[in-house]
Amino acid sequence: MTQANNPLHGIKLEQLLNDLVDHYGWDELGVRINIRCFNHDPSIKSSLKFLRKTPWAREKVEHLYLKMNHLPLPKPKTAIAERSTPPANNKSEPSENGVNAHIWGKE
């Protein structure tokens, strides 16, 4: 499988993080992406451990790296698409027997 359209292909997370720290420094990086591993006793090792376990934080770091290097950004994910189907057991809906009717003004 080729990744011709992936600008991050072949770039290791450690190199990406080192480039960001070299460019911004820990203080500015912590301002731009407010996560604990950048703001409290930051290190490459602790940041890598956190970013490998936390997809949302890694996405932010990768996005900043792409912006810093003027590379194409991925299409944004829409919250609507992620919530296209309602949960099967939605407790906030009023039931037939009037439970939660006071919330919906149907008393």
Secondary structure as the mmCIF struct_conf table of DSSP 4:
data_model
#
loop_
_struct_conf.conf_type_id
_struct_conf.id
_struct_conf.beg_label_comp_id
_struct_conf.beg_label_asym_id
_struct_conf.beg_label_seq_id
_struct_conf.end_label_comp_id
_struct_conf.end_label_asym_id
_struct_conf.end_label_seq_id
TURN_TY1_P TURN_TY1_P1 ALA A 4 ASN A 5
TURN_TY1_P TURN_TY1_P2 PRO A 7 GLY A 10
HELX_RH_AL_P HELX_RH_AL_P1 LEU A 13 ARG A 32
BEND BEND1 ILE A 33 ILE A 33
HELX_RH_AL_P HELX_RH_AL_P2 ARG A 36 ASN A 39
BEND BEND2 HIS A 40 ASP A 41
HELX_RH_AL_P HELX_RH_AL_P3 ILE A 44 LYS A 53
HELX_RH_AL_P HELX_RH_AL_P4 PRO A 55 MET A 68
TURN_TY1_P TURN_TY1_P3 ASN A 69 HIS A 70
HELX_LH_PP_P HELX_LH_PP_P1 LEU A 71 THR A 78
HELX_RH_AL_P HELX_RH_AL_P5 ALA A 79 GLU A 82
TURN_TY1_P TURN_TY1_P4 ARG A 83 ARG A 83
BEND BEND3 SER A 84 THR A 85
BEND BEND4 ALA A 88 ASN A 89
TURN_TY1_P TURN_TY1_P5 LYS A 91 SER A 92
BEND BEND5 GLU A 93 GLU A 93
TURN_TY1_P TURN_TY1_P6 GLU A 96 ASN A 97
TURN_TY1_P TURN_TY1_P7 VAL A 99 ASN A 100
HELX_RH_AL_P HELX_RH_AL_P6 ALA A 101 TRP A 104
TURN_TY1_P TURN_TY1_P8 GLY A 105 GLY A 105
#
